[in-house]
Amino acid sequence: MNVIAFPVRRLPACPAEIPAHIARMDGEPLPCTLLELTWRGARVSTAKIVLPNAFILLLSGHGLIERKCRVIWREWDVVGVEFEA
């Protein structure tokens, strides 16, 4: 069995189950769920879809609130991301 070392959390996270979307180049957003959220990043469930190392997370249904994300860890269908400036 492989053990994955996760980075030590520097900030407390707010547990959540917030629907969100990931922007795709073809224009069709990919649904996802925010499982935890901090002002610096999030834990995102992607329903078994492999994400690239960087993507844009759409936090509102209209896509007006978005964050550039960088994947910092992966486990199955969940990724930990850090928001970029």
C-alpha positions in Angstrom: 0.0 0.0 0.0 1.3 3.5 -0.9 1.2 6.2 1.6 0.8 9.8 0.3 2.3 12.6 2.5 0.0 15.6 2.4 1.4 19.1 3.0 0.8 20.4 6.5 -2.2 22.7 6.5 -1.2 26.3 7.4 -4.8 27.6 7.6 -8.0 26.2 9.0 -10.3 25.0 6.3 -14.1 25.4 6.2 -15.8 22.1 5.4 -18.2 22.6 2.5 -20.1 20.9 -0.3 -20.3 23.7 -2.7 -21.0 23.1 -6.4 -18.5 24.7 -8.7 -17.2 24.3 -12.3 -13.8 24.0 -13.9 -13.3 26.1 -17.1 -12.4 24.0 -20.2 -10.8 25.1 -23.5 -13.9 23.8 -25.4 -16.1 26.2 -23.5 -18.1 23.4 -21.7 -17.5 23.8 -17.9 -16.7 20.6 -16.0 -18.8 20.2 -12.8 -17.0 19.7 -9.5 -17.6 20.1 -5.8 -15.6 22.1 -3.3 -15.1 20.0 -0.2 -13.0 22.4 1.8 -12.2 26.1 1.3 -9.7 28.6 2.6 -8.7 32.0 1.2 -5.5 30.4 -0.3 -6.9 27.2 -1.7 -9.4 24.4 -1.7 -10.0 20.6 -1.8 -11.9 19.8 -5.0 -13.8 16.6 -6.0 -13.8 16.0 -9.7 -15.9 12.8 -10.1 -13.0 10.7 -11.3 -11.8 13.1 -14.0 -8.1 13.8 -14.2 -7.3 17.5 -14.1 -4.3 19.3 -15.5 -1.8 20.8 -13.1 -3.2 24.2 -13.5 -6.8 25.3 -14.3 -9.4 28.0 -13.7 -12.1 27.2 -11.0 -15.4 29.0 -11.5 -16.9 29.6 -8.1 -20.3 31.1 -9.2 -23.0 29.7 -11.5 -22.5 32.5 -14.0 -18.6 32.2 -14.0 -18.2 35.7 -12.7 -16.1 34.6 -9.7 -13.0 32.6 -10.8 -9.7 31.6 -9.4 -6.6 30.4 -11.1 -5.5 27.1 -9.4 -2.4 25.0 -9.2 -2.7 21.4 -8.0 -0.5 20.7 -5.0 -1.7 17.1 -4.3 -3.9 14.4 -5.8 -5.7 11.4 -4.4 -8.1 9.5 -6.6 -10.8 11.9 -7.6 -9.9 14.7 -5.1 -7.3 17.3 -5.6 -5.8 20.0 -3.3 -5.3 23.3 -5.1 -3.6 26.6 -4.2 -5.1 29.8 -5.6 -2.7 31.8 -7.7 -2.6 35.6 -7.9 
